[in-house]
Amino acid sequence: SSWDGRNAVVFDDYVPHQQYLMVIANQNVSEYSVDDPGGHRHLLMPIWAYQMAAGYLFFICVIGLILNTIVVIVLLNDPKKMTPLNWMLLNLACSDGIIAGFGAPISAAAAFHCGWPFSHELCVVYAMIVSTTGIASITTLSALAMLRCKLVVQKHVHPPNRISAFTNHSVRLQRHQAALLLTLIWSYSLAVTCPPLFGWGHYDREAGHISCSVNWELKVVNNRSYIFYVFAMGQLVPSVVVVVSYFSILHVVRKKTRRRDAAEKRSTVMVAVMIGAFIITWTPYSILALVEFFSDEQTVSPVWATVPCIFAKTAVVLNPIIYGFLNTQFRLTWEKFSIRFLGRPGRPYSGQLAATSSNEQPQTRQLADFSPAGRLTKILAQSINSSSKTRQNLSSPPCLVERQQQQEGEEKQESVLIDDPNQLPSPSLISPASEATATRLSNPCVGMVGDEQKEQPVSLEIVRYLPNADLHRIRMLHPLGMY
Ligand SMILES: CC1=C(/C=C/C(C)=C/C=C\C(C)=C\C=O)C(C)(C)CCC1
């Protein structure tokens, strides 16, 4: 070779019995490199690039761990509310948490060290774990898209009013289905990422040597066929599932635009946003992998190859932010959780009847989505709206009123914050059927439950926030009975 001892380095590239000649042309040796046989270190990227990568990965690690831990705690805090959607969110939070808690710190340490300082075994374990969680995330999102599609299409075929009461069965059924779905998701991901352990494909250090992944560059048939397999299973299959599911959803929702479906639409939009975030964060990495796969020589510099690799990890902080903004039930659970454990409401009381999001406008709109009981809650919300005008003169603590409805295996939930429980309408405003239930409450924060449609049990939960931070909570159930 033309190695002059300064610009070229021979090193063992982890592939047994293979030696690679790496030529680093026109580079200042003090800034670039790998360990050469003489023990000299040459950095592959400028120091500033390693430092920036280390800082970003550290940020992903800390913020990702905090946010995903909050998601897990908040979701598990109320196991009764574990709908299929929430099981999938929990799964995503776990896989994101694994990347934030394991992948990001190892990669940050490698960046801090300006090259992979760990063993080849850890490189393989790292690549396996990061790629398995990445594939598990995209598979979970596809499963979510399928679930949304199933729900929307099923609703179209059997409108809710005609569905018989099987809520209690469906809750149990949902648990089994969720467990089966989660097992399938992780088995599928492992089926994609395990083959290199058995000799099909290779895991290796990646650009800048701050992480490890499938060796996208190695031009041997065994490796190339494995890359085809990874792309088919990790990109093609999930994309087809997502596209088909969302086209079906669009096809159905274009035909029916009933307001009662607003909650379903919100969940469908949230899943679409999560899929969008995944696509945005992983597409640069996919493109890099394809470029490396198709190009004959190293066309992407280590610095540019490192960017998509660490950008893909951004997905782990985006998902919790998306739930926080778009999942009413998640926000509500967080609201309750923060009141109960942190001794404060999740967000400041504005002194108005408030929905669970500051940008969600009139509560009557939200609550009206939940017919048949929605009719009564609407009365409640409207009454409170009018009472809030006299709010300044009132001294009672605020109430968080939460409604939840189990329907078609999908639990929906809304809440309102009420400044003054004393201003709630009297039970006489309520329909006779619900009056009995309402008058059972001795708390001034009176709730109402509609009883027009007996096959759809409705629960009303009232949580009262007291000035001394104690929580006074009343659960009121459908008179016929879930509780
Ligand atoms: C998850 C997706 C893919 C595969 C990614 C893999 C195998 C990643 C492995 C390790 C990484 C990123 C380490 C970084 O530190 C495809 C196949 C690229 C498609 C998109 C989704």
PDBQT file of the ligand as one rigid body, heavy atoms in Angstrom, charges set to zero:
ROOT
HETATM    1  C1  LIG A 501     -35.293   1.027  13.088  1.00  0.00    +0.000 C 
HETATM    2  C2  LIG A 501     -35.221   1.247  11.617  1.00  0.00    +0.000 C 
HETATM    3  C3  LIG A 501     -34.223   0.703  10.833  1.00  0.00    +0.000 C 
HETATM    4  C4  LIG A 501     -33.117  -0.063  11.406  1.00  0.00    +0.000 C 
HETATM    5  C5  LIG A 501     -32.270   0.448  12.252  1.00  0.00    +0.000 C 
HETATM    6  C6  LIG A 501     -31.167  -0.227  12.832  1.00  0.00    +0.000 C 
HETATM    7  C7  LIG A 501     -30.840  -1.593  12.426  1.00  0.00    +0.000 C 
HETATM    8  C8  LIG A 501     -30.457   0.474  13.749  1.00  0.00    +0.000 C 
HETATM    9  C9  LIG A 501     -29.334   0.022  14.478  1.00  0.00    +0.000 C 
HETATM   10  C10 LIG A 501     -28.573   0.780  15.309  1.00  0.00    +0.000 C 
HETATM   11  C11 LIG A 501     -28.485   2.205  15.488  1.00  0.00    +0.000 C 
HETATM   12  C12 LIG A 501     -29.298   3.200  14.860  1.00  0.00    +0.000 C 
HETATM   13  C13 LIG A 501     -27.531   2.650  16.338  1.00  0.00    +0.000 C 
HETATM   14  C14 LIG A 501     -27.313   4.023  16.608  1.00  0.00    +0.000 C 
HETATM   15  O1  LIG A 501     -26.674   4.366  17.549  1.00  0.00    +0.000 OA
HETATM   16  C15 LIG A 501     -34.197   0.894   9.349  1.00  0.00    +0.000 C 
HETATM   17  C16 LIG A 501     -34.061  -0.460   8.696  1.00  0.00    +0.000 C 
HETATM   18  C17 LIG A 501     -33.015   1.770   8.956  1.00  0.00    +0.000 C 
HETATM   19  C18 LIG A 501     -35.494   1.507   8.840  1.00  0.00    +0.000 C 
HETATM   20  C19 LIG A 501     -36.059   2.569   9.714  1.00  0.00    +0.000 C 
HETATM   21  C20 LIG A 501     -36.338   2.067  11.067  1.00  0.00    +0.000 C 
ENDROOT
TORSDOF 0
